[in-house]
Amino acid sequence: MTVIAASAAVAAAWVIAAVAALLADRPGLARAAGLVALAQTAATVWPVLAPLAVAAWLTCGLSLPDGAVRTWPRRSIAVLAWLCAAAWAVRLPVTPPAVVAATVGGATVALVAVLARCPSAPAPRRRTLQWIAAAGVVTSAAQIVIYAVHLLLGMPENVLPWALLAMAVLPAGLALAQASGTARLAERALVEAVVVAGLALLVVAVYLVVVVGLAREPVGAEREVLLASVVAALTAVVLALPVRFRLVSLGVSLLGRRGQTPEEALASFGARMSRAVPFDELLLQLVESLRAALGQAGAEVWVGTDGVLHRTVSVPERPPAVLTLNDKERLVVGRTRIGGTAWLSVWLPALVEDREAPIRVAPTAHLGDLLGLLVVRRPREGVEFSDEDDRVLIELARQVGLALHNMRLDSALQASLEELRQRNEELQASRLRIVTAADASRRAIERDLHDGAQQHLVALSVKLGLAREILKEDAAMAAELLEELRTDVQQTNAAFRELAHGIYPPLLRDHGLGEALRSVTRRVRLPYTVEVGLTRRYPEQVEAAVYFCCLEAIQNAGKHAGPGASVEVRIAADGGVLRFSVADDGRGFDPGGGQGHGFVNMTDRLGALGGRLFVESAPGAGTTIRGEVPVDG
């Protein structure tokens, strides 16, 4: 066996894996396997390209189970592998030991990535990963055994070709994963691969200890005996599990049993529910157990809500299907424990494929709420379902109904937690905006006092000083100056009143929303009407929120509605809710284009009181701002 022959055999194995993936309608996986086959072939013809084959192996392992390198860490590792491979091929010597070592290292990294993705992958993809992991475990064990035998007996003389040939098991595992009948064997294959590999390594370790105990290498006839015993031990390890399985099956058949019993199916499902098994994996295992124990012709699980049920899992695999039930059918099916052919012909006729073949359907429900169906079928020549079979199926349906109900509760809890998280983020952002707005308001008040009222007071102080000086010399001029002072005092008073009105309008405090909003008329440049239908006053913070929201909407209309528009304000209360609207017939706008700070401020004001804001507008159709705040009845 030469390195070139072993490399060619591995390339051929990858070609077979690529064809198998293509036939299974897995084009991404076929491309990944084809890339490895191409790189391995190139390395076989031009050994200097062997580093590129190593990079291809690693990339394929990172792309499993669907042939796509999706996450950034995996993409980074793949790109780094190709860059290192290219640099190695161009600048460094390519020797067979280094290539085999790098290949083993890359395959180990890929195998670790596969094992890490196994628990979280969806059930169909998990089967592929399990077959690859099983092949990887067997490959690693085989390479260790080959090297150990070489140390013990000096055979084979050249370890590298055999170590490389052992890696053909990996594409073989990938090809097996694509076969339609091997999906249900993936989990068992991985478990048995780990067991067989562990026992093989144990045997090799024992023989190494024996040789070390002899303190010398075996010679002559000793080597032949040792080789025969190693081969015999490894053969016993490989055959132990299959032979045990066959013998157990023979013993069970002698007892008149075939496959898994209904009680075993019930017990195994309960045991799996107590472990953290993904729900899709749990359903797949349940269907496999149902077919083995109760329904030789097939088993299915339907899941859904509100009378719409979907075929979720089936063995043998069936195409997706949907059952839609009306309210009466939901009620009857949800309260039924188990149904046969006659019952199905009335309530679920779509499930009856052969009236002569035995079939049982057990609804999975919780407190009468239909959540799904368990369906088991037997061939026409099969025996009828017994009372014990019905009892097991009913109990399984009860457990599945409980699991589905818990899953719905968990989904609802996760949705509630996500909503609470979003509301918490919105509340924090709202608080920040409120603090920022308060700071801006204080700065605006300080600016207005400095630039307005304070300047009036300074001017008054100066003029009073002049009046005192002039009064001694020219009484007539002093009288004119005092008249100017009177006018200045009135202007100062108006400035303070305007400032106070912006902080909290006195009319709102004394007379309520109607008078306060009507007083805004003189500051609105558009035709403006106010209609307030309130019979009583409301808490100060509620009236303030509504007033300032209306004021903000009125000012927006004055800025953006256009010169020919008019504004109408309506305020009313009913059902414990205070409602307002500010409508204009102006230009309008597209609400989907984003909302400005004014809308955000209005939303925050109402949100702080448990209220809501609604914006209705369209280009050329005007704008209506509506809001509502809950109040005491």
Beta strands, then each sheet from edge to edge (+ up, - down):
strand 1: 298-305
strand 2: 308-315
strand 3: 322-324
strand 4: 359-366
strand 5: 369-377
strand 6: 528-533
strand 7: 567-574
strand 8: 577-584
strand 9: 612-617
strand 10: 623-630
sheet 1: 3+ 2- 1+ 5- 4+
sheet 2: 6+ 7+ 8- 10+ 9-
end
